[in-house]
Amino acid sequence: MSVEEKFDSAKDQVVGKAKEVEGKVTGDKAREAEGKAQGVRGKVKDAVADVKDAVKNAVDDFKEDSKKDSNQ
C-alpha cells in the first residue's frame, strides 16, 4: 500500500469519526450517518489496497517460480 493510499484511507476514517461524533453530539442523524459511511469508506480503501498488494505479491511469486522452472 502506497503512502498516499494509507493517508487517504486514514483521512477518511478520522474525518468520518469526527463527523459521526459531531452528529451524535448535535443530534444530527444525517451527519452521524455521513460520518459512519465515510469511516467505512476508509476501511474499505484499506481492504482494497491489501488485496491489491496480495495479488501483486502472488503474481510476483508466480513470475519468480516460472523463471526458476524455465532455467532448470
Secondary structure, 3 states (H helix, E strand, C coil): CCHHHHHHHHHHHHHHHHHHHHHHHHCCHHHHHHHHHHHHHHHHHHHHHHHHHHHHHHHHHHHHHHHHHHCC
